[in-house]
Amino acid sequence: MNTDQIQALIGLLATFGLLVLMALPSALGVVRDKRIDRQIRRARREHQDQESYEALKRQEPQKSSSRSTVPSTATWYADGRRSKKLVSS
């Protein structure tokens, strides 16, 4: 190799080294931001999971029937007969 080729190689390596030094902080910042975004997403997901778990714990037990609990005619009639017996005795 002659001196011109060596100087060209040194210039090329110096230019490449400066490019790396200039781009490195930006690349590190992108990697850091991605890591922080992952942590935020994980924390939100855990928070939502915790909220849904607490909502399930607070939820009242489901009734076995969606119909109203109005007594039937037979029950009403029997209750009326019982109360009359108590009054008359």
Buried (B, 14 or more C-beta within 10 A) or exposed (E): EEEEEEEEEEEEEEEEEEEEEEEEEEEEEEEEEEEEEEEEEEEEEEEEEEEEEEEEEEEEEEEEEEEEEEEEEEEEEEEEEEEEEEEEE
